[in-house]
């Protein structure tokens, strides 16, 4: 997975990335947030912020409350966080399994 790619993850508790330059705004956390990843390893989020994404169809969206975790591999969009904001992640064999989003801001 390249640094510009994001995966939609049904198991992720939060949106997260290790790519600092993807953030359009970022706030350092006074106390790191400990995250347990799929292999059971615990890693720390040290900042939170907003990321601008350009989707494959050319649409631009804003992803809010993204955790900056230097140790995490890749960049993840949390289905659970999308669902909290009534955003639907829809997948179809007709578009190669890619997600479809509506609206400009994704929390």
Secondary structure, 3 states (H helix, E strand, C coil): CCCCCCEEECCCCCCEECCHHHEEEEEEEEEEEEEECCCCCEEEEEEEEEEEEECCCCCEEEEEEEEECCCCCCEEEEHHHHHHCCCCCEECHHHCCCEECCCCEEC
